[in-house]
Amino acid sequence: MNSDIANNENVDLWSIGKCIFCEGKIEEDSKILRCLHIICKDCTKRESTDSGIWCKCKIVTKGELINYSIMATNQSPVKICCEENCQVIAKKICMYCKSLYCKPCSKTHSIKNEDHNPALMITYPLKKEFVPCPKCMKKSVEVFCTKCSILLCPLCHLNFHQKHDFNLLSTMAVETKAELQTLLTDIRKENNHLSFIREMSNENIMKLKSNKKKINDKIDERIKMIHEEADKRGLVLKKLLETNFTNAVNIINKNINVIKDFEKENDYYYSLTSSVINLDKIVEYINLSKIIKNKMVIAKRHTQDIPKEATTCKAELIYNDEQSMNKIVESIQGMGDIISSKIVSLSEFKITVDPNKVLQTIENDESPILMPEPAMIQPGLIKLEKVNNKMLIDEDSDSSDFEPLVYCSCCNQYTEELINCTCCDRSYHNHCHIPSLPKELKPKDPSLQFWKCTLCQDILKYTSNLCKKNMTCHIDSSGRKIIERILLELYCQNEDSEHYRECLNREIYPAYYERISNPISLNNIKDRLEFDVSYTSVVDILKDMKRVLKNGKTYYSSPSHPFYKSANELQISLDRMITLWIPTLNPAHLE
C-alpha cells in the first residue's frame, strides 16, 4: 500500500468520470473498486499488489475487479481493430475474449482460435446485451440458478439444472433497478437533509456575524458609558478639590488676619508702655503699671493660647483614591464575559473504525443473488450497450427504462418533468413549490437558467425587516417570504409531512372529527396563503401551522405512534425556524 496516498486527506475523492488515481478520463476498459471508485486500465496494472488495490479512500479491493465500461455521453463507441498494424474500425467483438476486430481480422481470429466459438463473434457495437452462457458458450444468459448461484442460458438450465429453482434475469433486473432506485431516493433525501444542515450552518455563521457586531457595538457603548461616568466623576473630584482648596485657603487667610490683629495689639501695648517708661514720671507709671501689667498678661496669653496644631500644621490636599481605584479596576477587569453556545463538531462523527471491516461486514450480510461473480454479470457492458444503442444504432429507440425518474422534493412523487433549482439538488412540480410556479413554465424555459428555489434564497434581509414590524398586523412582503420558506421547509420533510398535508377522510375516520373540533391541514394553509386573502398577519399563519401539529399529536396521542413522532419532529423544526428567522416574536402571541 502506498502510505503517502492512503494518508492524503486533501485528495479529491468525489470527481465524477475520472480515475481515482491518475484523474484521467474514464475509458471503456476501466474497472470499479469495491468502494465504487473507478480505476483506469493503466492504473489497475500499476496499483495492483499482492494484498489488493488500496484506494485513496483507504479501502482495499481484492480479487478480480468488475468491469466499468460505461461511457460518457460525449464518447464515441467507435473502436479500432485490436490486431497489430490494423487501423480499420472494429465491426466485430469476440465475446469469448472480449476483443474487437474488423471483419477480415475477425475471420482470421476465429481460424487461429478454434476454441473461440464463431457464434460468439458478434457485430459491434452490440445491438442487444449478450453475456455468453458459461456452460455452452453459445447462447446468452437469461436465468439465474438460485441453488448454484450461476447465470445460465435457458437451454443449459433445462438440461443441467432442471430441478433447481431459478429467477429470470429480466425480473431480477427490474427488482434490482427498483431497489437501486429506492437507494437513490434515500440518498437524495439524506443529501436534502445535509443541505438543510449546511444551510442552517451558513445561517448560523451569518447569525454569529450579526451577534458579533451587536456585541461589539454594545462593548463600545459600555466603554463609552464608562468614559462618560469617569469624566463626570473627574469633574466632581475637581470641583471637590477646588472647594477644599478654597476652604483651606480661606481659613488660613482668616488665621493670618487674627495673627495680624494680635501683632498690632502687641505693638500698641509695646509702644504705650515704652512711652510711659520714658516719661520718668514715677507716680504716673506706678499708677499705670497695674492696668499695663493686666493687658500685657492678656496679650501674652493670646500667643500662648493659640492651638499648637495651628503653629505646627502643614496644610496639604490629600487625594484618597487607591482603594476605590483598585475596586474600579477589578470591576472593569471583571466586566462582562463572552461565550458561545455549544456547537457540535462534526469531526467527532467521522468514521473512526476500519472502513474495510465495515464494508466486509455489509458484504457478508448480503444474499448470493445480489452478489454474483463479477465475470458473469459484467454490469459495465450492459450500460455500454444501451449507450451505444442510443448513440449509434437506434437513436429512436426508447431508453426511458434506463433513465432514472426524479422525485419532487415537496410531494416526493416521481415524474419525468420537474423544475430544477440551479443552486441545490431539489426539483419541484410547478404547483408544489411555494410560491407556486406558472403552469405553463417548462423545465427548459430560458427564464429558469438561474432560478433558485425558496429554500436557497437568502431570507436574512427579510428577517431584519420583519423584526422591525408588528407581526400581529397585516402581513407584508417580508413576512410572506419567511412564511413561504417555513411552510416549504415543513413540506420537504417528506416522511413526516405527508400525514399532515390533507385532513383525514371524514367517512373513514369519523373519530378524528369527534376529537378534533377545528381540523386543518398544511394544504389548507398553502391554499389560503396563495389564493385567499383571509390571512391578515404572520402570527395567524404560524398559529394555524402549530394547530395542524397539535391536532395530530392530540389524535395520535401515544408518543410511540409514528404519526405522533412525525408531528413532534415537525413541531421541533417549526420552533427552530421561528427562533432563527423571527427572533423578536413573543411566544405568547402563538398561544
ABEGO torsion letter per residue (X at the ends): XBAAAAABAABBAABBGBBAAAGBBBBAABBBBAAGBBBBAAAAAAABBAAEBBBAAGBBBBEBBBBBABBBAABBABBBBABBGBABBBABBBAAAGBBBBAAAAAAAAAABAABBAAABBBOBBABBBBBBAAAGABBBABBBAAAGBBBBAAAAAAAAAABBBBBAAAAAAAAAAAAAAAAAAAAAAAAAAAAAAAAAAAAAAAAAAAAAAAAAAAAAAAAAAAAAAAAAAAAAAAAAAAAAAAAAAAAAAAAAAAAAAAAAAAAAAAAAAAAAAAGBAAAAAAAAAAAAAAAAAAAAAAAABBAAAAABBBBBBBBAAAAAAAAAAAAAABEBBBBBBBBBAAAABBABBAAAAAAAAAAABBAAABBBAAAAGAAAAAAAAAAAAAAABAABBAAAABBBBBBAAAGBBBABBBBBAABABBBBAAABOBBBBAABBAABAAAAABBBAAABBAAAAAAAAAABBAABBBBAAAAAAAAAAAAAAAABAAAAAAAABBBBAAABAAAAAABABBBBAAAAAAAAAABAABABAAAAAAAAAAAAAAAAAABABAABAAAAAAAAAAAAAAAAAAAABAABBAAAAX
